[in-house]
Amino acid sequence: MASSKDYKDFILEQLSEAPNITCRPMMGEFLLYSDGILFGGIYDDRLLVKIVPQNAQFKMREEIPYDGAKPMYLVEDTDDRSTLTEIVELTSRGLKN
């Protein structure tokens, strides 16, 4: 199942406080970048972020974005913009190292 444009637009609006968010469509899903760093994506209308030690404090559950992929963290509370921004910033910082 592909992700909807409406859900993508909602997530991008919620991430509007995060640094330099860009989105690229990929096979019916959407890849998300912050300052050019691929930190996660929208898969089957779920916001998933890469697993790094810096975002473990949020105790998100692991999910598989698609068959054959590595697990990622599911961001369940997409209504809290400040927490979303923090998750993106910490995930991106962890991926820089």
N, C-alpha and C positions, 0 to 999 in steps of 0.2 A: 504494500500500500504506500503510495506517495504522500508526502506532506502537503497540506493545503497552503495556498498563498495567504489566506486569512490568518492562519496560525503563524506563518513566517512573519507577516506584517506585525502581528501582536508581539512576538518575541523581539523583533527589532525595535519596536517602540519601547518595550520594557528595558531594553539594553541601551537606550539613548544616553544614559549617563556614563556608560563604560567608554574607555578610550578608543577612538577610531575604529568602530565596528564596521566591518564589511561582510557581505554575504555573497556567496557564489552558488548558483544552482548546480547540482550534480546528480544526474540519473533520478530525478523525481524528488530528491532531498535537497538540503541546503547546508553548505559548509560555512562556518562562522570564524571570522578572523578578528583579532584585536591587535592593532599596530602591525599588521601583516603576519601575525602568528596564528596558525590554525589551532584554536583552543577547543573546538567542539562543532556541533552541528544539530540540525533538526532532522530527525529520522522518525517517520510514521507519526508525525505531530507530537514528538517528544523532544525536549531540549536535553541534549547529552553533552557532557564536557569530558575531556581527557582526564585520566587519573594521574595525579601528581601528589607528592607528599604535602604540598602547600594547601590543597583543598580537602584533605582528609578530615579536617576539623568539622566540616559540615555534615558528616555522617550520612552521605547520600548512598543510595543503594546502587549496586552495579547492574547494568543491563547491556545487552549486546545490540549494537545499532542495526546490524544486518548479518546474515549468515557468513561465517568465516572471519568476522572482525573481532578485534580485541574488545574486552569489556570497557565500558565508559560509565561515568556517574550520571544518573538521572537527576535532573533538577526538577523536583516536584512542585515547589512553591515558586511559580513564575510571576506571582502578583507583587512580590516584595522587590522593588527596584534596587534598593540599597544593598540587599543581600546578593542579588544577581550581579550587581556591579562588583562587589567584593569577590564573589566566586570567579568571575571572569579575570579580574586583575590578578588574583592569586594563582589561578591556573596558568595564565600567560607568563607570569613571573617564573613559575616552576618549569615551564617549557623552554624558557630562555637559557636556563642553566645547563 
